[in-house]
Amino acid sequence: MRNIGIDINPPKNSCTDPYCPFHGNIGVRGRILEGIAISTKAKLTAVIQREYYKYVPKYLRYEKRTSRISAHLAPCLGIKEGDTVTIGECRPITKTVSFVVLERVEK
């Protein structure tokens, strides 16, 4: 079990995934975000949707926006669709994946 340098509870299970932040060789650096896992159908990849507010100066109001981020999902975490998760930025793993899932956020 590696120490990834972030105050996050490590998973109880173990895996042999080289892109797992706890059992592999991938480093976590940069942004730490939170969102909802809306799809876990792809192999070892989850689609995370996050909502944020953008200020519109013309109308002096905020608008709600959403973005979808593809993140690597290690098999030791056991994340399902609908779970709220924390993701961390890492080096690019594939063309669209530059984040890894770190933990499930308890409600």
Backbone hydrogen bonds, N-H to C=O, Kabsch-Sander energy under -0.5 kcal/mol:
donor,donor_aa,acceptor,acceptor_aa,energy
2,R,22,F,-2.4
4,I,2,R,-0.6
8,I,6,I,-2.1
13,N,76,C,-0.5
20,C,17,D,-1.3
24,G,20,C,-2.1
25,N,18,P,-2.3
26,I,20,C,-0.7
29,R,27,G,-0.5
29,R,89,E,-2.7
33,L,87,I,-2.5
35,G,85,V,-2.2
36,I,49,Q,-2.5
37,A,83,D,-2.8
38,I,36,I,-0.8
38,I,47,V,-2.4
39,S,47,V,-1.1
45,T,42,A,-1.3
46,A,71,A,-2.9
47,V,39,S,-2.7
48,I,46,A,-0.6
48,I,69,I,-3.2
49,Q,36,I,-2.8
50,R,67,S,-2.5
52,Y,65,R,-2.5
54,K,63,E,-2.7
56,V,61,R,-3.4
59,Y,56,V,-0.5
60,L,56,V,-0.9
61,R,56,V,-1.4
63,E,54,K,-2.7
65,R,52,Y,-3.2
67,S,50,R,-2.1
69,I,48,I,-3.0
71,A,46,A,-2.9
72,H,99,F,-2.9
73,L,44,L,-2.2
74,A,72,H,-0.6
77,L,74,A,-1.4
82,G,37,A,-3.8
83,D,80,K,-1.6
85,V,35,G,-2.8
85,V,83,D,-0.5
86,T,103,E,-2.4
87,I,33,L,-2.7
88,G,100,V,-2.5
89,E,31,R,-2.3
90,C,98,S,-2.5
93,I,97,V,-2.8
94,T,97,V,-1.3
98,S,70,S,-0.8
98,S,96,T,-0.7
99,F,70,S,-0.5
100,V,88,G,-2.4
101,V,72,H,-2.6
102,L,86,T,-3.3
103,E,86,T,-1.2
105,V,84,T,-3.2
106,E,104,R,-0.5
